[in-house]
């Protein structure tokens, strides 16, 4: 019964279309255009993006992270550098992002190379986070096995007392990564599964724009 139900789940996309003549010549401007439209819709966590990484043996891993900065340099997010994704990105700097906005029947794929941002840049963002979020960055040994929730809560309270009334410093293993794009794909859902896929490929200093079959 479950398989039959899943097989029957489908949407016929017909919100908008997307052609090569519709997009900006620069993929960063096209991303900004679409992201501004998403912001107007009022989605929960519109900056949520799926990050795909792999280790030095090409074993893939995927999770949702939050985009915290976007510019013509790339897409920036923050994490613990000793986490699974942090270690993956140290071993293999190639990564991919996926934004999916079902309400607009759109997704954007981005592929590129990951780099660490400077510690000064990481601190600048870290200092804008709510106090509890900063304390959580000190508390969590991200991706490490722990004995239970009580362990985490106790550790959080220890750091809360330790930093009470003080400026909370940037943890030594916490900071930002930036994905520098080499490829973009803008996907617009269309009827009968004949979706529009408009892509940008970096060729030296220029972007080649082309369409892919759905």
C-alpha positions, -999 to 999 in steps of 0.1 A, spaced: 0 0 0 29 24 8 46 18 -25 14 23 -44 7 56 -26 42 68 -33 39 59 -70 7 80 -71 23 111 -56 30 136 -83 27 173 -91 22 188 -126 44 219 -125 31 249 -144 40 279 -124 65 295 -148 89 287 -177 126 294 -181 145 300 -213 181 311 -222 167 345 -232 151 349 -197 182 345 -176 210 370 -166 243 366 -184 260 363 -150 248 333 -129 254 351 -96 229 378 -107 205 351 -117 208 335 -83 202 368 -66 172 374 -88 156 340 -79 166 343 -42 149 377 -39 118 362 -53 120 334 -27 124 359 1 91 376 -10 72 343 -7 80 341 31 93 305 32 107 290 64 146 290 61 147 301 25 185 299 28 185 262 36 207 243 11 217 207 7 255 202 8 271 172 -8 307 162 0 328 131 -3 359 119 15 393 109 2 378 75 -9 350 92 -28 324 81 -3 295 106 -5 277 124 23 249 149 23 231 172 48 213 205 50 232 236 60 223 273 60 237 298 35 250 328 56 266 349 29 264 352 -9 285 373 -32 303 371 -66 330 352 -47 307 323 -38 284 308 -11 295 308 25 283 286 54 297 279 89 305 247 108 329 229 131 360 221 111 364 188 129 328 177 119 323 150 93 316 176 66 346 196 78 369 166 75 354 157 41 361 191 28 396 190 40 402 157 23 383 165 -9 376 202 -17 351 194 -45 315 199 -33 280 206 -45 250 226 -33 213 222 -40 186 248 -32 150 234 -36 120 257 -34 89 236 -40 65 266 -37 81 282 -67 87 248 -85 124 257 -86 158 243 -77 194 255 -82 224 232 -84 259 246 -78 292 228 -81 326 241 -72 356 241 -50 355 247 -12 379 269 6 382 280 42 375 317 48 398 337 71 396 335 108 388 373 109 358 368 86 346 338 107 349 359 139 329 388 123 300 364 116 304 345 149 300 378 169 266 384 153 251 351 165 228 349 195 247 342 227 232 307 231 243 299 195 278 310 203 278 288 234 265 259 214 294 262 191 317 257 221 295 229 235 291 207 204 320 184 193 301 181 161 297 146 146 314 130 177 297 102 197 284 113 231 269 94 260 235 112 260 216 144 260 224 151 296 261 153 286 254 180 261 231 200 284 257 198 312 285 210 290 264 239 277 258 251 313 295 248 320 304 271 292 275 294 301 290 299 335 325 302 321 317 330 297 291 348 318 296 385 315 325 380 290 330 383 253 326 348 239 356 340 217 356 322 184 361 285 190 395 272 176 378 246 153 348 266 142 345 288 111 334 293 76 337 276 42 331 292 9 321 273 -22 335 289 -53 312 279 -82 323 264 -115 288 253 -126 253 264 -120 220 248 -130 187 267 -128 157 243 -129 121 254 -134 94 227 -132 72 223 -163 42 203 -173 46 166 -182 80 165 -166 95 184 -195 113 207 -171 135 237 -180 172 233 -172 194 263 -179 231 259 -171 262 280 -167 297 265 -171 328 284 -162 353 285 -191 383 305 -181 369 340 -172 336 336 -190 304 317 -184 289 295 -211 251 293 -210 233 263 -224 201 242 -220 200 205 -208 173 180 -217 151 172 -187 
